[in-house]
Amino acid sequence: MPAYHHGNLRATLLAVAERSLRRQGADQLSLRELAREAGVSHAAPRRHFADRQALLDALAEAGFARLDQELRAALAAAGEEFGPRLHAIAAAYLRFATEDAALLELMFTGKHREGGDRLVAAAAAPFGLMDDLIAQGQAEGVLEPGDTQRVGVVLFATLQGIATLINGGLVAPELLDGLVETAVDQFMRGSRRR
């Protein structure tokens, strides 16, 4: 039975592409194979994606939108206090980065290639949340004052390092929650106003 039934073909193709990305990686994605999996003609995807790169960019853009939604939901659930908000956003980011490693790699790769302006714009929302959170910590006197982006890069590098270790099989995934706790606590101690 085909995956697509008179609905939004673009959304269906993106969902099929994301599943394929998880299974096989970006190198194996093809419009023809996606059409077959979606149960549509091999020409149908071209109505929504001019070529394979357009599909990859749309997939990355949707990934940034989903990351933004997940981070916003985590922040909303954490309340207004800086410490719990920082723990929540770190945990949400690492969940995304470890559950959707191939998508995250595609998101970052696409963002840094020539012509990736839409992806740079899409990335601004989730990473803006982190920047705003650093500013909150500074305003409350929990973190030292200074360039929020510079402080945020240190936090992001720590989180991305943990994700890389887990995704590379160097650290067991079941250690993730404890690592998030330790990393955020150490970040806050190291960044605390003296």
Sequence and secondary structure as in RCSB ss.txt:
>XXXX:A:sequence
MPAYHHGNLRATLLAVAERSLRRQGADQLSLRELAREAGVSHAAPRRHFADRQALLDALAEAGFARLDQELRAAL
AAAGEEFGPRLHAIAAAYLRFATEDAALLELMFTGKHREGGDRLVAAAAAPFGLMDDLIAQGQAEGVLEPGDTQR
VGVVLFATLQGIATLINGGLVAPELLDGLVETAVDQFMRGSRRR
>XXXX:A:secstr
  S  SS HHHHHHHHHHHHHHHH GGG  HHHHHHHHTS TTGGGGT SSHHHHHHHHHHHHHHHHHHHHHHHH
HHH S HHHHHHHHHHHHHHHHHHSHHHHHHHHHHHTSTT HHHHHHHHHHHHHHHHHHHHHHHTTSB  S HHH
HHHHHHHHHHHHHHHHHTTSS GGGHHHHHHHHHHHHHHHHB  
